[in-house]
């Protein structure tokens, strides 16, 4: 009990610090970088959901693109408010995921990876080469409006004219998505996901419909990607097919694996750490992909449970200073009991 | 009353008949043993019944209904659950969590109810919680509830496998070598448990190598050899059957 409250306290302090960042700096570079990391965390946390059922998707960037283009077009062509387009972008990505899920979720392992890779490529080819009057071809969409001012009772309306309100938007949405993912993980659905991955035949023999559960995980993962896409397009104001490359899809998988898959905190840590390293490496030329490759190989060889797997050891060195997941790699604290 | 009936069940792997025209009727409330030398097709027969393999020919009737081409989870939903040979468990989960997955069938939880712990969901969860608790008590697994399944001693892993099948609330349970790898004491405990399972009204079909277990436990026994049923009867009849003795003892070595 004490340990739990200490951990919750640690997370609360972290959240408060994150909320205070724009007070400390108004440098748009830092706030922009943070916003990007928030979006990538939403992507990685979402991707992990389908990975817990054993399905590794390389189409995650394509689903982000679906969300980004849907959201931009809903606002620009249909005239919806951003605040409606944001959830709709997630839902559209989810609907596409469900449709494509019927044929492809019967595949597992490397076959699933290949077919999601192909699907992602097809989506990007369509966006680039067809219906140019809608998607804008290689130039993409320009002049995407920023979100409408947000009226918060008791405060002046939040105008999206600087990086600061975007920072808070990204932070809030990320926190909501993470909380949802944590609840999901601790619900019986999350448990069944992990069960399927460990022993699908046994899960089936006790009555689990593998296909529907895999579909559920897959739809949720793509919903997350759609939300991240919407947040991306209305901040950048310009989106092109080049923003959603297969490289991004690969990075998302790397974030999850490097951070560790067995808890929601894994992809969060993995994304934050690798993005910060990449940001630092930016000054040394295009070695980001190389650094990611090296990180991936090192993690797979030496840290099969990712950063999460070595946290207990770091914790021991620090003499329990770190309020994080000191339970280590066991699943004991995912029971939610 | 015939609860489970196999009619001409046949499975070819390439040119090899793993199970060949198997007919078998299992009456409600019985413990029926399926025995035979290694490679006789016993586990294949289990996989055919539980829907893990499609048969080449023949059919499986459960309560008079044809379940031949249904998926395993559907078959489990109708009340027929199998266990696996060796230890097939969710190794990275605790004993309690393993059972929790297995009571899945009775739950049908709503998605948002589960995520946001709605009161209706919570009371249902509590009910399932109690059920897994009772099951662990009756199986002697209560003290190990928070152990990861992969860290359990072998005998307890086998028991957990059986407990998970029972957790689905089946009418028929197929036990694949329930006492393999167990010591004498564990075997005795498990046999008592299987009898108790039958007394709660669950029909048991089991595959087993351990002759003492089969002879003491089963009401009826069917003997397979090279995919064919070569004998069927009470334990006494089987132990006196010449074909069976030949299949088991062969001409060179004792089984």
Interface residues (C-beta under 8 A of the other chain):
Chain A: X180 X183 X184 X187 X188 X189 X191 X192 X194 X195 X198 X199 X201 X202 X203 X204 X205 X206 X207 X208 X209 X210 X216 X262 X330 X331 X332 X335
Chain B: X50 X52 X71 X72 X73 X76 X77 X81 X82 X83 X84 X88 X89 X90 X91 X92 X93 X94 X96 X97 X100 X101 X102 X104 X105 X107 X109 X111 X114 X115 X116 X125 X146 X148 X164 X165 X167 X168
